[in-house]
Amino acid sequence: MKRLILSALLLLGAAGFAAAEKADSYKPTEINYGRLDADDVKQVYTFTGDVTLTRGTLRMKADKAVVTYTPDGYQLATLTGGGKKVAFRQKRDGEGDQWMEGEADRIEYDEKAELVKMYSKAKIRRLEGTKPSDEVEGEFISYDSRREFFSVRNSSTGTDKPGAGRGTMVIQPKRTAPAPASTPATTQPPAAPAAGN
């Protein structure tokens, strides 16, 4: 039976998930690619060949990215891996060096809604510096960075299918274990005087 690992989904606020880096919303998007096919009339741009899309601290890597523009000027990006995983990483607002990163067979990014949809064998994790913390796996993950909200479904269509899988929640401890109590040193009785003293 397929298992979904859902880590800290119900306790996102208490678990310390922070909103996406707010400054990213006002940064330009830079796309590095091997090849570009641009249709200015339809506002569709197809990038292929080791594509990296960067916007502030948000970075997505894929084999192919199709970027379109809405009538009000926002970007919609569909990234596919061509047999490899598509990956994203973004810095989180808040204290410390917090990051969110994930991977899936396909990722759709909606700039206006600040929504990342991850399809097929999706995984998302929180990191504190380079140390992985909580992690979520599923066939579909929708991650709303503006509202700090995750949805995980057991099919890659984004819907739940009866019998397709079950969920498990794993919550990493948020406090450290107490230090062991020190034991008093045992004292040795004084040595007996040597014979003849």
MDTraj code that builds the backbone (N, CA, C; nanometers):
import mdtraj as md
import numpy as np

residues = "MET LYS ARG LEU ILE LEU SER ALA LEU LEU LEU LEU GLY ALA ALA GLY PHE ALA ALA ALA GLU LYS ALA ASP SER TYR LYS PRO THR GLU ILE ASN TYR GLY ARG LEU ASP ALA ASP ASP VAL LYS GLN VAL TYR THR PHE THR GLY ASP VAL THR LEU THR ARG GLY THR LEU ARG MET LYS ALA ASP LYS ALA VAL VAL THR TYR THR PRO ASP GLY TYR GLN LEU ALA THR LEU THR GLY GLY GLY LYS LYS VAL ALA PHE ARG GLN LYS ARG ASP GLY GLU GLY ASP GLN TRP MET GLU GLY GLU ALA ASP ARG ILE GLU TYR ASP GLU LYS ALA GLU LEU VAL LYS MET TYR SER LYS ALA LYS ILE ARG ARG LEU GLU GLY THR LYS PRO SER ASP GLU VAL GLU GLY GLU PHE ILE SER TYR ASP SER ARG ARG GLU PHE PHE SER VAL ARG ASN SER SER THR GLY THR ASP LYS PRO GLY ALA GLY ARG GLY THR MET VAL ILE GLN PRO LYS ARG THR ALA PRO ALA PRO ALA SER THR PRO ALA THR THR GLN PRO PRO ALA ALA PRO ALA ALA GLY ASN".split()
xyz = np.array([
    [0.0843, -0.1182, 0.0000],
    [0.0000, 0.0000, 0.0000],
    [0.0885, 0.1241, 0.0000],
    [0.0554, 0.2145, -0.0860],
    [0.1328, 0.3380, -0.0962],
    [0.1181, 0.4191, 0.0312],
    [0.2285, 0.4729, 0.0782],
    [0.2227, 0.5517, 0.2018],
    [0.2598, 0.6962, 0.1722],
    [0.1924, 0.7853, 0.2367],
    [0.2248, 0.9271, 0.2300],
    [0.2846, 0.9640, 0.3641],
    [0.3929, 1.0338, 0.3627],
    [0.4519, 1.0806, 0.4877],
    [0.4179, 1.2277, 0.4999],
    [0.3371, 1.2600, 0.5983],
    [0.2927, 1.3975, 0.6187],
    [0.3544, 1.4477, 0.7465],
    [0.4438, 1.5428, 0.7336],
    [0.5183, 1.5863, 0.8501],
    [0.4787, 1.7267, 0.8901],
    [0.4203, 1.7380, 1.0065],
    [0.3849, 1.8663, 1.0669],
    [0.2840, 1.9451, 0.9861],
    [0.2002, 1.8784, 0.9080],
    [0.1029, 1.9515, 0.8272],
    [-0.0025, 2.0201, 0.9118],
    [-0.0468, 1.9559, 1.0177],
    [-0.1534, 2.0138, 1.0981],
    [-0.1028, 2.1182, 1.1959],
    [0.0270, 2.1196, 1.2161],
    [0.0840, 2.2110, 1.3150],
    [0.1827, 2.3075, 1.2523],
    [0.1556, 2.3542, 1.1315],
    [0.2533, 2.4364, 1.0604],
    [0.2940, 2.5591, 1.1391],
    [0.1969, 2.6283, 1.1942],
    [0.2325, 2.7486, 1.2697],
    [0.3168, 2.7154, 1.3905],
    [0.2740, 2.6172, 1.4683],
    [0.3475, 2.5793, 1.5887],
    [0.4816, 2.5199, 1.5547],
    [0.4926, 2.4587, 1.4383],
    [0.6183, 2.3942, 1.4020],
    [0.7211, 2.4929, 1.3507],
    [0.6830, 2.6178, 1.3321],
    [0.7807, 2.7185, 1.2942],
    [0.7944, 2.7407, 1.1450],
    [0.6990, 2.6975, 1.0628],
    [0.7056, 2.7293, 0.9210],
    [0.6801, 2.8787, 0.9055],
    [0.7607, 2.9441, 0.8289],
    [0.7468, 3.0879, 0.8097],
    [0.7054, 3.1153, 0.6663],
    [0.6570, 3.2344, 0.6409],
    [0.6155, 3.2718, 0.5063],
    [0.7370, 3.2820, 0.4149],
    [0.7092, 3.2763, 0.2842],
    [0.8169, 3.2893, 0.1869],
    [0.8855, 3.4247, 0.2015],
    [1.0078, 3.4310, 0.1582],
    [1.0839, 3.5549, 0.1612],
    [1.0020, 3.6626, 0.0897],
    [0.9517, 3.7621, 0.1632],
    [0.8619, 3.8621, 0.1062],
    [0.9258, 3.9430, -0.0066],
    [1.0541, 3.9663, 0.0024],
    [1.1220, 4.0461, -0.0990],
    [1.1234, 3.9777, -0.2356],
    [1.1052, 3.8442, -0.2404],
    [1.1067, 3.7725, -0.3674],
    [0.9980, 3.8207, -0.4620],
    [0.8847, 3.8661, -0.4076],
    [0.7726, 3.9104, -0.4908],
    [0.8084, 4.0292, -0.5788],
    [0.9087, 4.1041, -0.5415],
    [0.9434, 4.2266, -0.6140],
    [1.0734, 4.2137, -0.6923],
    [1.1249, 4.0921, -0.7035],
    [1.2495, 4.0696, -0.7760],
    [1.2195, 4.0291, -0.9200],
    [1.3102, 4.0629, -1.0137],
    [1.2921, 4.0165, -1.1516],
    [1.3180, 3.8658, -1.1608],
    [1.2620, 3.8036, -1.2631],
    [1.2843, 3.6609, -1.2870],
    [1.3971, 3.6463, -1.3883],
    [1.4973, 3.5687, -1.3531],
    [1.6090, 3.5411, -1.4443],
    [1.6021, 3.3945, -1.4825],
    [1.6069, 3.3664, -1.6138],
    [1.5999, 3.2288, -1.6609],
    [1.7258, 3.1977, -1.7407],
    [1.7974, 3.0951, -1.6983],
    [1.9180, 3.0491, -1.7660],
    [1.8805, 2.9201, -1.8382],
    [1.9178, 2.9063, -1.9658],
    [1.8694, 2.7937, -2.0465],
    [1.9677, 2.7628, -2.1580],
    [1.9440, 2.6495, -2.2267],
    [2.0226, 2.6130, -2.3443],
    [1.9590, 2.6624, -2.4724],
    [1.8245, 2.6618, -2.4780],
    [1.7532, 2.7007, -2.5999],
    [1.6228, 2.7703, -2.5620],
    [1.5804, 2.8673, -2.6445],
    [1.4558, 2.9410, -2.6215],
    [1.3761, 2.9478, -2.7506],
    [1.2457, 2.9161, -2.7403],
    [1.1499, 2.9403, -2.8475],
    [1.0470, 3.0369, -2.7908],
    [1.0401, 3.1580, -2.8500],
    [0.9551, 3.2641, -2.7952],
    [0.8448, 3.3011, -2.8931],
    [0.7205, 3.3023, -2.8441],
    [0.6046, 3.3461, -2.9213],
    [0.5521, 3.4719, -2.8530],
    [0.5972, 3.5886, -2.9011],
    [0.5585, 3.7152, -2.8390],
    [0.4090, 3.7447, -2.8555],
    [0.3479, 3.6973, -2.9636],
    [0.2054, 3.7227, -2.9859],
    [0.1229, 3.6510, -2.8797],
    [0.1524, 3.5218, -2.8567],
    [0.0778, 3.4438, -2.7586],
    [0.1342, 3.4573, -2.6177],
    [0.2487, 3.5240, -2.6034],
    [0.3151, 3.5401, -2.4743],
    [0.3492, 3.4042, -2.4118],
    [0.4067, 3.3152, -2.4947],
    [0.4488, 3.1820, -2.4507],
    [0.5966, 3.1675, -2.4814],
    [0.6748, 3.1328, -2.3793],
    [0.8197, 3.1200, -2.3925],
    [0.8591, 2.9803, -2.3444],
    [0.9241, 2.9029, -2.4320],
    [0.9625, 2.7662, -2.4010],
    [1.1145, 2.7586, -2.3902],
    [1.1611, 2.7259, -2.2712],
    [1.3035, 2.7154, -2.2424],
    [1.3392, 2.5674, -2.2272],
    [1.4475, 2.5237, -2.2882],
    [1.4916, 2.3847, -2.2753],
    [1.6417, 2.3805, -2.2502],
    [1.6873, 2.2669, -2.1978],
    [1.8306, 2.2461, -2.1773],
    [1.8807, 2.2989, -2.0455],
    [1.8686, 2.2205, -1.9395],
    [1.9203, 2.2562, -1.8071],
    [1.8746, 2.3963, -1.7662],
    [1.7443, 2.4115, -1.7497],
    [1.6823, 2.5414, -1.7208],
    [1.6898, 2.5712, -1.5715],
    [1.7300, 2.6941, -1.5380],
    [1.7261, 2.7423, -1.4001],
    [1.6476, 2.8727, -1.3989],
    [1.5387, 2.8746, -1.3222],
    [1.4556, 2.9937, -1.3071],
    [1.4813, 3.0478, -1.1670],
    [1.5254, 3.1744, -1.1581],
    [1.5593, 3.2352, -1.0295],
    [1.4809, 3.3646, -1.0129],
    [1.4213, 3.3800, -0.8945],
    [1.3490, 3.5034, -0.8605],
    [1.3747, 3.5320, -0.7136],
    [1.4702, 3.6192, -0.6859],
    [1.5116, 3.6424, -0.5481],
    [1.5745, 3.5164, -0.4939],
    [1.5226, 3.4651, -0.3821],
    [1.5761, 3.3412, -0.3243],
    [1.5086, 3.2168, -0.3814],
    [1.4006, 3.2336, -0.4600],
    [1.3333, 3.1202, -0.5216],
    [1.4151, 3.0726, -0.6410],
    [1.4458, 2.9424, -0.6421],
    [1.5209, 2.8845, -0.7538],
    [1.4549, 2.7531, -0.7930],
    [1.4259, 2.7386, -0.9233],
    [1.3691, 2.6153, -0.9755],
    [1.4581, 2.5642, -1.0878],
    [1.4793, 2.4320, -1.0891],
    [1.5636, 2.3696, -1.1906],
    [1.4850, 2.2606, -1.2608],
    [1.4947, 2.2582, -1.3949],
    [1.4198, 2.1617, -1.4738],
    [1.4889, 2.1400, -1.6074],
    [1.4441, 2.0393, -1.6809],
    [1.4922, 2.0173, -1.8165],
    [1.4218, 2.1112, -1.9138],
    [1.2932, 2.1440, -1.8816],
    [1.2129, 2.2293, -1.9694],
    [1.1215, 2.3168, -1.8860],
    [1.1042, 2.4415, -1.9271],
    [1.0110, 2.5336, -1.8614],
    [0.9318, 2.6078, -1.9683],
    [0.8000, 2.6064, -1.9525],
    [0.7123, 2.6833, -2.0406],
    [0.6537, 2.7951, -1.9558],
    [0.6849, 2.9199, -1.9929],
    [0.6399, 3.0369, -1.9175],
    [0.5403, 3.1132, -2.0033],
    [0.4216, 3.1385, -1.9464],
    [0.3206, 3.2195, -2.0141],
    [0.2879, 3.3381, -1.9246],
    [0.2261, 3.4382, -1.9837],
    [0.1867, 3.5579, -1.9091],
    [0.0357, 3.5728, -1.9104],
    [-0.0196, 3.6078, -1.7948],
    [-0.1625, 3.6364, -1.7861],
    [-0.1863, 3.7759, -1.8432],
    [-0.3123, 3.8112, -1.8761],
    [-0.3402, 3.9447, -1.9281],
    [-0.2963, 4.0577, -1.8342],
    [-0.2938, 4.0303, -1.7017],
    [-0.2496, 4.1351, -1.6091],
    [-0.0999, 4.1274, -1.5792],
    [-0.0241, 4.0479, -1.6570],
    [0.1215, 4.0523, -1.6517],
    [0.1904, 3.9573, -1.5557],
    [0.1191, 3.8627, -1.4977],
    [0.1817, 3.7666, -1.4070],
    [0.2303, 3.6440, -1.4834],
    [0.3326, 3.5802, -1.4301],
    [0.3901, 3.4620, -1.4929],
    [0.3255, 3.3341, -1.4407],
    [0.3059, 3.2404, -1.5326],
    [0.2689, 3.1033, -1.4996],
    [0.3771, 3.0161, -1.5607],
    [0.4379, 2.9301, -1.4823],
    [0.5465, 2.8463, -1.5329],
    [0.5144, 2.6998, -1.5082],
    [0.5358, 2.6168, -1.6102],
    [0.5246, 2.4721, -1.5984],
    [0.6618, 2.4145, -1.6259],
    [0.7155, 2.3426, -1.5271],
    [0.8502, 2.2878, -1.5375],
    [0.8436, 2.1355, -1.5372],
    [0.9140, 2.0739, -1.6310],
    [0.9185, 1.9280, -1.6395],
    [1.0637, 1.8827, -1.6440],
    [1.0837, 1.7564, -1.6074],
    [1.2199, 1.7077, -1.5916],
    [1.2721, 1.6175, -1.7002],
    [1.1877, 1.5728, -1.7923],
    [1.2363, 1.4829, -1.8964],
    [1.2978, 1.3563, -1.8388],
    [1.2307, 1.2965, -1.7404],
    [1.2828, 1.1756, -1.6770],
    [1.3589, 1.2023, -1.5487],
    [1.3939, 1.3270, -1.5232],
    [1.4604, 1.3649, -1.3978],
    [1.3626, 1.4459, -1.3137],
    [1.3937, 1.4620, -1.1877],
    [1.3088, 1.5405, -1.0987],
    [1.3263, 1.6897, -1.1255],
    [1.2171, 1.7644, -1.1111],
    [1.2196, 1.9101, -1.1117],
    [1.2362, 1.9519, -0.9660],
    [1.3201, 2.0505, -0.9396],
    [1.3492, 2.0886, -0.8011],
    [1.3230, 2.2373, -0.7791],
    [1.2837, 2.2713, -0.6565],
    [1.2740, 2.4118, -0.6182],
    [1.3304, 2.4293, -0.4783],
    [1.3714, 2.5530, -0.4507],
    [1.4260, 2.5894, -0.3197],
    [1.3948, 2.7361, -0.2973],
    [1.3547, 2.7734, -0.1728],
    [1.3242, 2.9127, -0.1423],
    [1.3534, 2.9419, 0.0035],
    [1.4133, 3.0577, 0.0282],
    [1.4423, 3.1042, 0.1639],
    [1.3122, 3.1436, 0.2302],
    [1.3039, 3.1208, 0.3614],
    [1.1868, 3.1561, 0.4384],
    [1.2135, 3.2823, 0.5188],
    [1.1109, 3.3649, 0.5357],
    [1.1208, 3.4778, 0.6276],
    [1.1276, 3.4221, 0.7691],
    [1.1767, 3.5008, 0.8604],
    [1.1787, 3.4567, 0.9996],
    [1.3204, 3.4435, 1.0508],
    [1.3277, 3.3994, 1.1750],
    [1.4570, 3.3872, 1.2411],
    [1.5359, 3.2706, 1.1847],
    [1.6666, 3.2860, 1.1856],
    [1.7538, 3.1768, 1.1444],
    [1.7615, 3.1600, 0.9939],
    [1.8309, 3.0557, 0.9548],
    [1.8564, 3.0245, 0.8151],
    [1.7606, 2.9137, 0.7729],
    [1.6332, 2.9521, 0.7441],
    [1.5292, 2.8551, 0.7125],
    [1.5017, 2.8519, 0.5627],
    [1.4860, 2.7306, 0.5096],
    [1.4614, 2.7102, 0.3671],
    [1.3507, 2.6087, 0.3487],
    [1.2827, 2.6166, 0.2345],
    [1.1918, 2.5123, 0.1889],
    [1.2488, 2.4635, 0.0570],
    [1.2480, 2.3318, 0.0371],
    [1.2903, 2.2785, -0.0912],
    [1.2048, 2.1576, -0.1238],
    [1.1936, 2.1284, -0.2527],
    [1.1110, 2.0168, -0.2925],
    [1.1466, 1.9679, -0.4307],
    [1.0828, 1.8567, -0.4676],
    [1.1045, 1.7986, -0.5994],
    [0.9818, 1.7197, -0.6402],
    [0.9634, 1.7047, -0.7710],
    [0.8516, 1.6284, -0.8270],
    [0.8811, 1.6041, -0.9737],
    [0.7952, 1.5242, -1.0386],
    [0.8111, 1.5025, -1.1827],
    [0.7726, 1.6272, -1.2616],
    [0.6748, 1.7041, -1.2099],
    [0.6318, 1.8284, -1.2753],
    [0.5960, 1.9297, -1.1685],
    [0.6331, 2.0547, -1.1915],
    [0.5985, 2.1632, -1.0997],
    [0.5328, 2.2753, -1.1796],
    [0.4217, 2.3268, -1.1268],
    [0.3571, 2.4446, -1.1842],
    [0.3674, 2.5577, -1.0826],
    [0.4104, 2.6748, -1.1304],
    [0.4280, 2.7900, -1.0417],
    [0.3407, 2.9047, -1.0898],
    [0.2558, 2.9559, -1.0004],
    [0.1681, 3.0689, -1.0291],
    [0.2212, 3.1887, -0.9519],
    [0.2796, 3.2841, -1.0249],
    [0.3427, 3.4004, -0.9604],
    [0.2409, 3.4845, -0.8830],
    [0.1237, 3.5080, -0.9392],
    [0.0256, 3.5951, -0.8746],
    [-0.0210, 3.5366, -0.7413],
    [-0.0523, 3.4069, -0.7396],
    [-0.1007, 3.3426, -0.6175],
    [0.0138, 3.2961, -0.5270],
    [0.1382, 3.3015, -0.5769],
    [0.2541, 3.2481, -0.5058],
    [0.2271, 3.1034, -0.4648],
    [0.1818, 3.0252, -0.5634],
    [0.1396, 2.8876, -0.5419],
    [0.2277, 2.7939, -0.6236],
    [0.2802, 2.6905, -0.5579],
    [0.3590, 2.5864, -0.6237],
    [0.2783, 2.4578, -0.6174],
    [0.2506, 2.3992, -0.7331],
    [0.1820, 2.2703, -0.7394],
    [0.2818, 2.1675, -0.7893],
    [0.2925, 2.0564, -0.7149],
    [0.3915, 1.9540, -0.7450],
    [0.3189, 1.8235, -0.7767],
    [0.3500, 1.7659, -0.8933],
    [0.2787, 1.6478, -0.9406],
    [0.3713, 1.5262, -0.9505],
    [0.3229, 1.4117, -0.9067],
    [0.3871, 1.2808, -0.9196],
    [0.5165, 1.2706, -0.8398],
    [0.5118, 1.1821, -0.7401],
    [0.6269, 1.1551, -0.6532],
    [0.6835, 1.2846, -0.5951],
    [0.5945, 1.3663, -0.5418],
    [0.6328, 1.4974, -0.4885],
    [0.6878, 1.4844, -0.3475],
    [0.7815, 1.5720, -0.3168],
    [0.8428, 1.5741, -0.1839],
    [0.8768, 1.7188, -0.1516],
    [0.8476, 1.7601, -0.0282],
    [0.8830, 1.8944, 0.0153],
    [0.9378, 1.8834, 0.1572],
    [1.0413, 1.9623, 0.1873],
    [1.1027, 1.9547, 0.3201],
    [1.1435, 2.0928, 0.3672],
    [1.1484, 2.1068, 0.4979],
    [1.1959, 2.2298, 0.5603],
    [1.3378, 2.2034, 0.6080],
    [1.4242, 2.3017, 0.5895],
    [1.5620, 2.2908, 0.6356],
    [1.5943, 2.4064, 0.7273],
    [1.6744, 2.3793, 0.8266],
    [1.7302, 2.4826, 0.9134],
    [1.8784, 2.4825, 0.8851],
    [1.9217, 2.5801, 0.8034],
    [2.0581, 2.5780, 0.7508],
    [2.0658, 2.4655, 0.6494],
    [2.1539, 2.3698, 0.6714],
    [2.1625, 2.2544, 0.5822],
    [2.0998, 2.1304, 0.6447],
    [2.0483, 2.1445, 0.7677],
    [1.9925, 2.0297, 0.8397],
    [1.8453, 2.0108, 0.8029],
    [1.8103, 1.8948, 0.7422],
    [1.6695, 1.8690, 0.7103],
    [1.5878, 1.8562, 0.8377],
    [1.4659, 1.9063, 0.8317],
    [1.3754, 1.8969, 0.9463],
    [1.2524, 1.8188, 0.9021],
    [1.1380, 1.8805, 0.8969],
    [1.0137, 1.8133, 0.8617],
    [1.0066, 1.7869, 0.7115],
    [0.9358, 1.6792, 0.6756],
    [0.9273, 1.6411, 0.5343],
    [0.7894, 1.5870, 0.5029],
    [0.7419, 1.6149, 0.3809],
    [0.6117, 1.5686, 0.3343],
    [0.6323, 1.5012, 0.1992],
    [0.5702, 1.3842, 0.1807],
    [0.5740, 1.3147, 0.0525],
    [0.4334, 1.2807, 0.0096],
    [0.4063, 1.2851, -0.1191],
    [0.2760, 1.2476, -0.1709],
    [0.2760, 1.2522, -0.3219],
    [0.1679, 1.2058, -0.3811],
    [0.1574, 1.2096, -0.5265],
    [0.1291, 1.3506, -0.5773],
    [0.0681, 1.4342, -0.4927],
    [0.0406, 1.5726, -0.5303],
    [0.0547, 1.6599, -0.4055],
    [0.1285, 1.7684, -0.4185],
    [0.1412, 1.8651, -0.3092],
    [0.1162, 2.0035, -0.3663],
    [0.0270, 2.0761, -0.3028],
    [0.0042, 2.2162, -0.3356],
    [0.0595, 2.2974, -0.2188],
    [0.1477, 2.3922, -0.2483],
    [0.2142, 2.4700, -0.1439],
    [0.1889, 2.6179, -0.1681],
    [0.1071, 2.6776, -0.0829],
    [0.0731, 2.8197, -0.0907],
    [0.1664, 2.8943, 0.0040],
    [0.2709, 2.9541, -0.0502],
    [0.3711, 3.0189, 0.0355],
    [0.3175, 3.1451, 0.1006],
    [0.2192, 3.2098, 0.0411],
    [0.1630, 3.3317, 0.0985],
    [0.0814, 3.3018, 0.2244],
    [0.0018, 3.1944, 0.2206],
    [-0.0829, 3.1589, 0.3344],
    [-0.0198, 3.0535, 0.4248],
    [0.1003, 3.0052, 0.3898],
    [0.1675, 2.9009, 0.4674],
    [0.0792, 2.7771, 0.4776],
    [0.0284, 2.7283, 0.3633],
    [-0.0692, 2.6203, 0.3633],
    [-0.0287, 2.5117, 0.2649],
    [-0.0313, 2.3863, 0.3095],
    [-0.0021, 2.2714, 0.2255],
    [-0.1286, 2.1895, 0.2063],
    [-0.1436, 2.1292, 0.0910],
    [-0.2443, 2.0261, 0.0674],
    [-0.1718, 1.9089, 0.0047],
    [-0.1964, 1.7894, 0.0542],
    [-0.1353, 1.6689, -0.0010],
    [-0.2475, 1.5739, -0.0384],
    [-0.2420, 1.5215, -0.1599],
    [-0.3439, 1.4287, -0.2082],
    [-0.2763, 1.3001, -0.2541],
    [-0.3544, 1.1905, -0.2572],
    [-0.2950, 1.0608, -0.2863],
    [-0.2948, 1.0235, -0.4339],
    [-0.3284, 1.1167, -0.5233],
    [-0.3170, 1.0902, -0.6670],
    [-0.2555, 1.2125, -0.7346],
    [-0.1881, 1.1879, -0.8459],
    [-0.1182, 1.2971, -0.9138],
    [-0.2123, 1.3929, -0.9849],
    [-0.3437, 1.3663, -0.9812],
    [-0.4402, 1.4601, -1.0384],
    [-0.4753, 1.5720, -0.9412],
    [-0.4315, 1.5586, -0.8155],
    [-0.4633, 1.6596, -0.7151],
    [-0.5920, 1.6303, -0.6412],
    [-0.6504, 1.5131, -0.6646],
    [-0.7715, 1.4715, -0.5940],
    [-0.7402, 1.3461, -0.5132],
    [-0.8254, 1.3172, -0.4168],
    [-0.8110, 1.1940, -0.3401],
    [-0.8880, 1.0829, -0.4105],
    [-0.8247, 0.9658, -0.4204],
    [-0.8908, 0.8494, -0.4775],
    [-0.8997, 0.7426, -0.3706],
    [-1.0204, 0.6910, -0.3436],
    [-1.0346, 0.5872, -0.2417],
    [-0.9421, 0.4689, -0.2706],
    [-0.8718, 0.4244, -0.1667],
    [-0.7837, 0.3101, -0.1790],
    [-0.6483, 0.3382, -0.2416],
    [-0.6226, 0.4614, -0.2844],
    [-0.4946, 0.4916, -0.3497],
    [-0.3803, 0.5040, -0.2509],
    [-0.4072, 0.5294, -0.1262],
    [-0.3001, 0.5411, -0.0282],
    [-0.3511, 0.5970, 0.1021],
    [-0.2687, 0.5882, 0.2026],
    [-0.3025, 0.6419, 0.3339],
    [-0.1950, 0.7404, 0.3748],
    [-0.2251, 0.8180, 0.4756],
    [-0.1302, 0.9170, 0.5233],
    [-0.0726, 0.8810, 0.6592],
    [0.0467, 0.9277, 0.6819],
    [0.1132, 0.9125, 0.8113],
    [0.1748, 1.0466, 0.8463],
    [0.1583, 1.0895, 0.9687],
    [0.2195, 1.2150, 1.0112],
    [0.3402, 1.1841, 1.0986],
    [0.4509, 1.2473, 1.0663],
    [0.5726, 1.2355, 1.1461],
    [0.6112, 1.3766, 1.1874],
    [0.6157, 1.4009, 1.3161],
    [0.6509, 1.5340, 1.3668],
    [0.7853, 1.5238, 1.4368],
    [0.8807, 1.5998, 1.3895],
    [1.0116, 1.6021, 1.4525],
    [1.0022, 1.6786, 1.5841],
    [1.0740, 1.6356, 1.6870],
    [1.0708, 1.7097, 1.8137],
    [1.1223, 1.8519, 1.7936],
    [1.0586, 1.9455, 1.8597],
    [1.0984, 2.0860, 1.8477],
    [1.1782, 2.1327, 1.9685],
    [1.2005, 2.0429, 2.0635],
    [1.2814, 2.0782, 2.1804],
    [1.3943, 1.9772, 2.1910],
    [1.4968, 2.0143, 2.2591],
    [1.6107, 1.9249, 2.2750],
    [1.5933, 1.8411, 2.4004],
    [1.6549, 1.7257, 2.4012],
    [1.6477, 1.6376, 2.5172],
    [1.7245, 1.7012, 2.6323],
    [1.6764, 1.6830, 2.7561],
    [1.7488, 1.7411, 2.8699],
    [1.8839, 1.6725, 2.8862],
    [1.9785, 1.7484, 2.9370],
    [2.1120, 1.6942, 2.9623],
    [2.1019, 1.5914, 3.0745],
    [2.1799, 1.4842, 3.0654],
    [2.1733, 1.3840, 3.1731],
    [2.2205, 1.4450, 3.3045],
    [2.1538, 1.4026, 3.4134],
    [2.1919, 1.4534, 3.5459],
    [2.3307, 1.3998, 3.5806],
    [2.4120, 1.4859, 3.6384],
    [2.5465, 1.4409, 3.6747],
    [2.5384, 1.3610, 3.8045],
    [2.6171, 1.2582, 3.8122],
    [2.6201, 1.1752, 3.9335],
    [2.7407, 1.2150, 4.0163],
    [2.7235, 1.2195, 4.1486],
    [2.8374, 1.2589, 4.2313],
    [2.9487, 1.1539, 4.2207],
    [3.0704, 1.2014, 4.2251],
    [3.1856, 1.1114, 4.2164],
    [3.1896, 1.0259, 4.3425],
    [3.2196, 0.9007, 4.3249],
    [3.2306, 0.8138, 4.4425],
    [3.3655, 0.8370, 4.5077],
    [3.3632, 0.8376, 4.6394],
    [3.4896, 0.8591, 4.7111],
    [3.5438, 0.7257, 4.7574],
    [3.6725, 0.7117, 4.7483],
    [3.7413, 0.5897, 4.7927],
    [3.7799, 0.6067, 4.9387],
    [3.7675, 0.5004, 5.0165],
    [3.8135, 0.5124, 5.1561],
    [3.9647, 0.5330, 5.1570],
    [4.0152, 0.6036, 5.2610],
    [4.1595, 0.6249, 5.2641],
    [4.2334, 0.4914, 5.2692],
    [4.3492, 0.4900, 5.2065],
    [4.4299, 0.3671, 5.2026],
    [4.4815, 0.3358, 5.3415],
    [4.4888, 0.2074, 5.3716],
    [4.5423, 0.1648, 5.5018],
    [4.6906, 0.1962, 5.5076],
    [4.7414, 0.2365, 5.6260],
    [4.8842, 0.2672, 5.6344],
    [4.9664, 0.1405, 5.6049],
    [5.0794, 0.1626, 5.5438],
    [5.1675, 0.0514, 5.5095],
    [5.2244, -0.0103, 5.6373],
    [5.2473, -0.1411, 5.6363],
    [5.3008, -0.2088, 5.7535],
    [5.4350, -0.1515, 5.7907],
    [5.4551, -0.1349, 5.9173],
    [5.5826, -0.0846, 5.9681],
    [5.5833, 0.0649, 5.9813],
    [5.4773, 0.1349, 5.9644],
    [5.4765, 0.2810, 5.9848],
    [5.4179, 0.3137, 6.1164],
])
top = md.Topology()
chain = top.add_chain()
for i, resn in enumerate(residues, 1):
    res = top.add_residue(resn, chain, resSeq=i)
    for name in ("N", "CA", "C"):
        top.add_atom(name, md.element.get_by_symbol(name[0]), res)
traj = md.Trajectory(xyz[None], top)
